[in-house]
Amino acid sequence: MSKIAFIGTGAWASALATVLSKNNHQVCLWGIDETEINDINKGYNSKYFGKTKFNNPQLVHATNDLKLALNDAETIVLAVPTPVITSVLHKIKETLGERSVNVINVSKGIDKESKQFFSKIISEIMSKNLKNICSLIGPSFAIEVFNNHLTLINAVGKNTQFLDSITKLFNNDTFKLITNNDEDGSEVYSALKNVLAIGIGIASALYPAKNLAPALISIGLKEIKDIALTIYPQSNPLSGYELSAIGDIVLTCLNTTSRNYSFGLQVASVGVVEALSLNTKTVEGYNTAKILIDIFEKYPLLNTPLLKNIVNVLDLKIHQNDLLSFFAQI
C-alpha cells in the first residue's frame, strides 16, 4: 500500500483518487473548500458525484493542512485549477523543504502568463524537489472514471521506468494507463484540442448535419500536428494517433459534457462576449487561443486555416458565422 497525496479536491482529483483507493492505496486530498473536504471524509464528493461512494472510502481522506497531506507521500497528483497552479506549486515547494517527490500532473494547457506548458512550469518551480514527473492525458470525463466505467488514457513523460511504475499504481480492471514518451507533442495536442473543440461547437450549431464535425476534426488534427512539429521538430510525428491526441480530441470535440465544445455552441448562438459572461468556470480553449496568436505570428508559414479562423472569431476579428470562410479555398 502506498500513500498518494492529491493537490485538489475537485472532480478529476476525486475520480483519480477512487481509482487508487480501488487498488488499495491510501489517498489524502488537500483542498480549501471545507464542504468538499467534509464530504470526502464521509466517503463521497456530493458537489460532483452526488452520494456515490469512493471505492474503499476508508482509504480516502481530505484535509486543508498541506503539511499533513504531503506527510509520508512519495507521489503527489497535481489537480488544481490552472489559474492557481503557480501559487500552489510555491506552497508545495515551501512545505516540502528539502524533500523530493514524484509529481503526476493532470492540469492541462498553457499558462497564459508565462506561455509555457504546465509540466515545464512544474519542473522549473519544483526543480529541487522533483524526482520524476509525468502527465495523464486522454479521453476521460471525470464522472465516468469515478463511476468505474472503462477508461484508457496516456501516462506521458520522458522517463520510461517512472511511467511503468505509474501504470502499476493506477491500472485495474476498469482504468488503464498506456505509456507515451512524447511529452512535448502530447502537450500541444492536449492544449490545442480545446481551441478546436470551441470551433467545432460553433460549426455544429451553425451546420447541425452530421457530416461536418468529423471532417473538421480531421482538418484540425492535421493542423495541430503541423504546429507540434513546427514548435518541437523532435516530437513524434505519429503522436496524433495516441490517446492523448486523437482520443482526447474526439471526446472533447463531440460532447456537450465538454466545457469547450459547449462554449462553442453558446458562441454560435449569442456571440463571444455574451458567451463569456454566461460562463463562471475557465474555458481553457479561449485562453489558449490568445497564445495561438503569438504562435501564428512567430511561425507565419503555418497553414492552419481552421484554427486561425477559430482564433479570429474568439479575438472578435470575424463574426462566428464566418468561421468556415476558408471552405471555398479548399
C-alpha positions in Angstrom: 0.0 0.0 0.0 1.3 3.4 -1.0 0.2 6.9 0.2 -0.5 9.3 -2.6 -1.2 13.0 -1.9 -3.7 14.8 -4.2 -3.4 18.6 -4.5 -7.0 19.5 -5.2 -10.5 18.1 -4.1 -12.3 18.7 -7.4 -13.9 16.2 -9.8 -10.7 15.0 -11.5 -8.9 14.7 -8.2 -11.7 12.7 -6.7 -12.1 10.5 -9.8 -8.4 9.5 -9.8 -8.4 9.1 -6.0 -11.1 6.5 -6.3 -9.1 4.6 -8.9 -6.2 4.4 -6.5 -8.3 3.5 -3.5 -9.8 0.7 -5.6 -6.2 -0.5 -5.9 -5.9 -0.4 -2.0 -3.7 2.7 -1.9 -4.1 5.3 0.8 -5.1 8.7 -0.6 -5.1 12.1 1.1 -6.6 15.1 -0.8 -5.7 18.6 0.1 -8.0 21.5 -0.6 -9.5 24.7 0.6 -13.3 24.0 0.2 -14.5 22.9 3.6 -17.7 21.4 2.2 -15.8 19.2 -0.2 -13.3 18.2 2.5 -16.1 17.3 4.9 -17.9 15.3 2.2 -14.8 13.4 1.1 -14.2 12.4 4.7 -17.7 11.0 4.8 -16.9 8.9 1.7 -18.3 10.9 -1.2 -17.9 14.2 -3.1 -21.5 15.4 -3.5 -20.6 18.6 -5.5 -19.7 16.4 -8.5 -20.9 12.9 -7.9 -23.8 13.0 -5.5 -23.8 10.4 -2.8 -21.9 7.8 -4.8 -19.2 6.5 -2.6 -15.5 6.3 -3.3 -14.1 2.8 -3.8 -12.8 1.7 -0.4 -13.8 5.0 1.2 -11.9 4.1 4.4 -8.7 4.7 2.4 -9.7 8.2 1.2 -9.2 11.3 3.4 -9.2 15.0 2.9 -7.6 17.9 4.8 -6.9 21.7 4.5 -3.5 21.1 6.1 -1.0 20.8 3.2 1.8 19.5 5.5 -0.4 16.7 6.7 -1.4 15.8 3.2 2.2 15.7 2.0 3.5 13.8 5.0 4.9 10.4 4.0 3.7 10.7 0.4 6.3 9.9 -2.2 4.0 10.8 -5.1 1.6 13.8 -5.5 -1.1 14.3 -8.0 -1.4 17.9 -9.0 -5.1 18.5 -9.8 -5.9 22.2 -9.2 -7.5 24.8 -11.5 -4.9 26.2 -13.9 -5.2 29.9 -12.7 -3.8 28.9 -9.3 -1.3 26.3 -10.2 1.8 28.6 -9.9 0.9 29.8 -6.4 0.0 26.3 -5.2 3.4 25.0 -6.5 5.2 27.5 -4.4 3.3 26.4 -1.4 4.2 22.8 -2.1 7.8 23.7 -2.5 7.9 25.6 0.8 6.2 22.7 2.6 8.4 20.0 1.2 11.6 21.8 2.2 14.5 19.5 1.2 12.3 16.5 0.4 11.8 15.2 -3.1 8.7 13.7 -4.6 7.2 12.3 -7.8 4.6 14.5 -9.5 1.7 13.4 -11.6 0.3 16.4 -13.4 -3.3 16.4 -14.6 -3.5 20.2 -15.2 -3.6 20.6 -18.9 -3.0 23.5 -21.2 -0.7 26.6 -21.4 -0.1 29.1 -18.7 -1.4 32.5 -20.1 1.2 34.5 -18.2 4.5 32.6 -19.0 3.0 30.9 -22.1 4.6 27.6 -21.0 3.1 24.1 -20.7 2.4 23.3 -17.1 4.8 20.4 -17.0 7.6 22.9 -17.7 6.3 25.2 -15.0 6.2 22.4 -12.5 9.8 21.3 -13.4 11.1 24.9 -13.0 9.4 25.8 -9.7 10.0 22.4 -8.1 13.4 21.7 -9.6 15.0 20.9 -6.3 12.1 18.8 -5.0 11.3 16.8 -8.1 12.2 13.2 -8.6 10.1 12.4 -11.7 7.2 14.0 -13.5 4.5 12.7 -15.9 1.1 13.9 -17.1 -2.1 12.0 -17.5 -3.7 12.9 -20.8 -6.5 11.2 -22.8 -10.2 10.8 -23.4 -11.7 10.9 -19.9 -14.7 12.6 -18.3 -14.3 12.6 -14.5 -17.7 11.3 -13.8 -17.2 8.2 -15.9 -13.8 7.5 -14.2 -15.4 7.9 -10.8 -18.2 5.5 -11.7 -15.7 2.8 -12.8 -16.6 3.0 -16.5 -13.9 1.6 -18.8 -11.2 4.2 -19.5 -7.9 4.3 -21.3 -5.6 7.3 -21.3 -1.9 8.0 -21.7 0.8 8.5 -19.0 3.0 10.9 -20.7 6.6 11.6 -19.8 10.3 11.1 -20.7 11.3 8.6 -18.1 10.1 5.2 -19.2 10.9 3.5 -15.9 8.8 6.0 -14.0 5.9 5.8 -16.4 5.9 2.0 -15.9 5.7 2.5 -12.2 2.8 4.8 -12.5 0.9 2.4 -14.7 1.3 -0.3 -12.0 0.0 2.2 -9.4 -3.2 3.0 -11.4 -4.1 0.1 -13.6 -7.0 -2.1 -12.7 -9.9 -3.8 -14.5 -11.7 -0.5 -15.4 -8.8 2.0 -15.7 -5.7 1.7 -17.8 -2.7 3.9 -18.4 -0.8 3.5 -21.7 2.8 4.9 -21.7 3.7 7.6 -24.2 7.2 9.2 -24.2 6.4 12.2 -26.5 5.8 14.8 -23.7 6.2 17.9 -26.0 3.9 16.7 -28.8 1.3 15.3 -26.4 1.0 18.6 -24.6 0.5 20.5 -27.8 -2.4 18.2 -28.8 -3.8 18.4 -25.3 -3.8 22.2 -25.2 -5.0 22.9 -28.8 -7.8 20.4 -28.8 -9.7 22.8 -26.6 -9.5 25.5 -29.2 -10.6 23.0 -31.8 -13.5 22.0 -29.7 -14.8 25.5 -29.5 -14.6 25.8 -33.2 -16.4 22.5 -33.8 -19.0 23.6 -31.2 -19.6 26.8 -33.3 -19.8 24.8 -36.5 -22.1 22.2 -35.1 -24.6 24.8 -34.1 -24.4 26.6 -37.4 -24.5 23.4 -39.5 -26.1 20.6 -37.5 -25.9 17.9 -40.2 -23.6 15.1 -39.2 -21.0 15.1 -42.0 -19.2 18.3 -41.0 -17.8 17.7 -37.4 -15.8 14.6 -38.2 -14.3 16.4 -41.3 -13.3 19.4 -39.1 -11.7 17.0 -36.5 -9.6 15.6 -39.3 -8.6 19.0 -40.5 -7.9 20.2 -37.0 -5.9 17.2 -36.1 -3.6 17.8 -39.1 -3.2 21.4 -38.2 -2.3 20.6 -34.6 0.2 18.0 -35.8 1.8 20.7 -38.1 2.0 23.1 -35.1 3.5 20.4 -32.8 6.2 19.5 -35.4 7.0 23.2 -36.1 7.4 24.1 -32.4 9.0 20.8 -31.4 10.7 19.2 -34.5 11.9 16.3 -32.3 8.4 15.3 -31.3 7.0 12.1 -32.7 5.0 12.6 -36.0 2.9 9.6 -35.0 1.7 11.1 -31.7 -1.5 12.2 -33.4 -2.7 8.6 -33.2 -2.2 8.4 -29.4 -4.9 8.5 -26.7 -3.6 11.9 -25.7 -4.3 13.2 -29.2 -7.0 11.7 -31.4 -8.6 10.0 -28.4 -8.9 13.2 -26.4 -9.8 15.3 -29.4 -12.8 13.1 -30.4 -14.2 13.1 -26.9 -13.7 16.8 -26.3 -15.0 17.9 -29.8 -18.2 15.9 -29.9 -19.7 16.0 -26.5 -21.8 18.6 -24.7 -20.2 17.5 -21.5 -17.1 19.2 -22.8 -16.9 22.7 -21.5 -15.1 24.0 -24.6 -17.5 22.4 -27.1 -20.5 23.7 -25.1 -18.9 27.2 -25.1 -18.7 27.0 -28.9 -22.4 26.2 -29.1 -23.0 29.3 -27.0 -20.8 31.4 -29.2 -22.7 30.4 -32.3 -26.0 31.5 -30.6 -25.1 34.7 -28.7 -21.5 35.7 -29.7 -18.2 35.6 -27.8 -18.8 38.4 -25.4 -22.2 37.1 -24.2 -21.0 33.5 -24.0 -18.1 34.5 -21.8 -20.4 36.3 -19.4 -22.5 33.2 -19.1 -19.5 31.0 -18.1 -18.4 31.1 -14.4 -15.7 28.5 -15.0 -12.5 28.8 -17.0 -12.8 28.0 -20.7 -9.4 26.6 -21.4 -9.6 26.9 -25.2 -10.4 30.6 -25.0 -7.2 31.4 -23.1 -5.2 29.1 -25.3 -6.5 30.8 -28.4 -4.8 34.0 -27.3 -1.5 32.2 -27.0 -2.0 30.8 -30.5 -2.0 34.3 -31.8 1.7 34.6 -30.8 2.5 31.2 -32.3 0.9 32.2 -35.7 3.0 35.5 -35.6 6.2 33.6 -34.8 5.6 30.9 -37.5 3.8 32.8 -40.3 4.2 29.9 -42.8 2.0 27.6 -40.8 -1.0 26.5 -42.9 -3.8 26.3 -40.3 -6.9 28.0 -41.8 -9.4 26.3 -39.4 -7.5 27.1 -36.2 -6.7 30.7 -37.4 -10.4 31.3 -38.1 -11.4 29.9 -34.6 -8.8 32.3 -33.1 -10.1 35.2 -35.2 -13.7 34.5 -34.0 -12.6 34.5 -30.4 -10.5 37.6 -30.9 -13.6 39.3 -32.4 -11.9 39.9 -35.7 -14.5 37.9 -37.7 -18.1 37.0 -36.9 -18.8 33.5 -35.7 -21.0 32.9 -38.8 -17.8 33.4 -40.9 -15.9 30.6 -39.1 -15.8 28.4 -42.3 -15.0 31.2 -44.7 -11.8 29.2 -45.7 -14.1 26.4 -47.0 -14.2 27.9 -50.5 -10.4 27.7 -50.9 -10.2 24.0 -50.0 
